[in-house]
């Protein structure tokens, strides 16, 4: 009975602490979705692939969204002709390298500021490296889902033949603006046009405010569900798994990293609140493994697979997964062995 | 062009409309329930058991925000229905870019709503000796843990809290340096099986963020008379006495020689920071 009460106390304490940050993340990402045109960003990317990857990784500071919000943004970046290095850098780093996540991590780990800074630094490093690797692929289309690749084709054709304000580019969703049916992204080549521009920017302001509320609720609902499941897992593991097991797993420099990376992948918790999840393991797991969780989780997890699938083909996802996993494993192992 | 005709969708059927309403009701209920939950925890003080005092404002701000959001949602819908009745031109219901959801529609809201409703009934209990034993009571702050942030050497011994004692010890661990100093601390009782019968540990939890990272610290107490069974585990005590150095459990360490023990109720803010 006490165990149950402890588990529930833990569960609600994590939820109550995480909810404000989740709200803040949702609020920001909804506002950005409806009011910011990322095409201007694409125009100002540096040419050098390494710099572009780094710049892409830093865009998160302008778009404070977690991993659920950044895949659609990354998709639009790619379709609008942003270099691969920049888009991939953004895709991987933005969920971590942004002010809200920084604040949340600081709240959770203010006793161990090194975790906060290493988290940001490592995410930047890994995202930049992977972005750079992808820049060797000049034509991204073979790695993309057919619908995205076609949209890129449309875009290329447009830019060659027509001025930027061609009706196909500008209109985005206006054909489906009245539709009450969910829009299926992959089915119709013409719908790929909706990927090009941020489809909501053509709407008048009052309507956008209306949509802001709807989008906040929608994201809150989806991310909140994942948050609850993740939190329940954290609370259960803490209370039910014997301390010796956790300690033996959590104190090994290698086992702890592997365990936390697997956990990060399964739990799929939103990056604005994952530091609170990690916090519940802070006393028993090595710093390196906590970092592995905090850096790897936002880049790749089960929920993210589904989202990335809407942009990339399986091959590209596997490349990203393998590269990220290896880099993060090596970096955090170095931390475990030489720093802490 | 044929684009328009291709993408025009058929008129919405009745069941979809019903589902849409159901989802909306569920969403409003979820948002309001979470707002109510956060505000209720704040107003009843339950939040002190869950969060570090520095972060309570975040929770109740979120509560106010959610209640306001719920009100806006209801207002939006009311306005929409009113304009439909008046047959004026209402804003077309916006269609958002699609989200790629992990759950089937409705599940996520239902889960959130259930958790909030349960939370409204639930009274969190501050962690006590069982958790302390599970997590391991220490008299030193664990290596990965907080470094003393405010070290006040000038404070007179009897006004040190238990945490102040632990911090002081952390900086200068030699027990003899404190022998004879007066002690006046608050904490709860933990029975540690390894200690002799006339000893228990007086402990408190320290939190830096929320209950998830609470970890216990404590000092052994030597009773003036009787055994520790006179004091039930988890009982909160105001304890007066002085510091002595003893070898307990095979380790030479600082022990509180209690002279007065008074039972007190659980403090409003059970954790220290």
Interface residues (C-beta under 8 A of the other chain):
Chain A: X2 X3 X5 X6 X8 X9 X10 X12 X13 X14 X15 X16 X17 X19 X20 X21 X23 X33 X71 X72 X107 X108 X110 X111 X112 X173 X175 X176 X177 X178 X179 X180 X181 X182 X183 X184 X185 X188 X190 X191 X194 X199 X200 X203 X206 X207 X210 X211 X213 X214 X215 X216 X217 X218 X219 X220 X221 X222 X224 X225 X226 X228 X229 X234 X238 X243 X268 X276 X279 X280 X282 X283 X287 X303 X306 X307 X310 X340
Chain B: X3 X4 X6 X7 X8 X9 X12 X16 X20 X27 X30 X31 X34 X38 X41 X47 X49 X50 X51 X55 X58 X59 X61 X62 X65 X66 X69 X72 X73 X76 X91 X92 X93 X94 X95 X96 X97 X98 X99 X100 X101 X102 X103 X107 X108 X109 X111 X112 X115 X119 X122 X124 X125 X126 X127 X128 X130 X131 X134 X135 X136 X142 X144 X145 X146 X147 X208 X209 X210 X211 X212 X213 X215
